[in-house]
Amino acid sequence: MGAIYYKTENEIQKIHQSSLNVSNTLAEVGKSIEPGISTAELDKIAESYIISQGAKPAFKGYKGFPFTLCISVNAQVVHGMPGAYKLKEGDIVSVDCGAVKDDFYGDSAYTFAVGRISEEAKQLLRVTKESLKLGVEAAVEGGRLGDICASVQQYAEKYKYGIVRELVGHGIGRSLHEGPDVPNYGKRGNGMKLMRGLVIAIEPMINMGRKEVIQEDDGWTITAKDGLPSAHFEHTVAIAKGKPEILTTFELIEQTKAAQL
């Protein structure tokens, strides 16, 4: 993944500002999620909002990716490309967003419901979001990276869901992706020691069915191989003593209709 950089309090505050920009952008997008809107329209909403706040979209141009958002619908896990597809009643849609301001990045994702969704899909969303919460709670000074990974895995596997292996969370700061890798599976007590100043993006990607994924022909979109739905939630988190410092927030997002299960 790359080198690991520990941040000062001032640098963490800058990441926090970018992270809040991302959180507010996701809330703006969430307001417009309903049957009939295209994923390209959602992307435009996000780009306009990020720029209006004096920041820049972090994903646009990253390794050639041409959009502001990664929008992944139903069986698409992550890295979906916005386009002509119009959301349908019953879809679930993962929206992943990044922003950069003052040379520091923020990153977050939320999976929304489009209209009324099935009870099975509701459970997938609830479990994935709860697995993120448990992973974040383990991100404390003195712990181990494996504590985070195991917290996500053990909770999701209680429901017989598949934890995607090929894609992981990551460090974040002056670069969108820094070390360390943060998998969604692992063993407690294993891995690097968590120290103050480390900032990471924790992002469970959980499949309703099997864990295997494929890459689509567009070269970006990752999809569950069995075609069953997948969910994705992400927070940017700073390691701190006692409890983690969550730099992103779902508060405004969860006031939108599409986030209310």
C-alpha positions, 0 to 999 in steps of 0.5 A: 500500500505504501509508507505509514505516516503519523500525523500531528494534531494540526494535520489531523484537523486538516484531515477532519475538515476534508472528512467533513466535506466528504460527509456533507457531500454524501448527505447532499447526494443522499437527498437526491437518491430516489427511483429515476435519478441517474448515477451520472446526475448524482456524480454531478451533484457531488462534484458541484458541492465539493467545489463549492466548499473550496475543496477538490474531488479526490477520486477524479483523475486518480489513476485515470478514474474520470468521476467524482464518486464511485457508485456501486449498485446492488451486486457491484461492490466498489469502484462503480462508474457513474453513468446512464443507469437510473436507480430503481425501486428496491436497489441498494447503492453504495456511494464512495466519496473523497475530497482534498483540501489544504493537501489533506484527504478525507474518504467515506462511503455509505450504502443507501436504499432506493425506495422500499428494499427487501428485508434481506437487503435491509439486514445486509445494510444494518450488519455491514454498518454495525461491523464498521462500528465495531471495527472503529471501536477497536481502533484505539491506541495500544491495540493491534491492527488485527483487532479492527479486522477481526471485529468486522469479520466476526460480526459479519460472519455470524450472518453467513455473509462473505467478506471481500478479501481483494479490497481493503481499507487504508491509511490516509493523509497527504495521499488518498491511499497510504499504509497500512492496509486495513483488511476486513478479516484477521486475528485479534492481537495480530498486526502492527501496534496502533499508535496515536497519529495514525489515520486510517479509512476502515471500510467493510465490503460485505457480500450477501452471498459468497466472498468472491468478486470479479472485475467488470470490463470497464476496468474499475467496477468490482462485482460479487461473482454470485450476483447477490447484493453487496454493501459498503460503509466507510469512516476515516478514523484517527487512532487516539487513547481510550476511544477512536476519533471519528473524522467523518460522520453519518449524522446528516446522511442519516437524516435523508430518506434513503438512509432510513431503514 
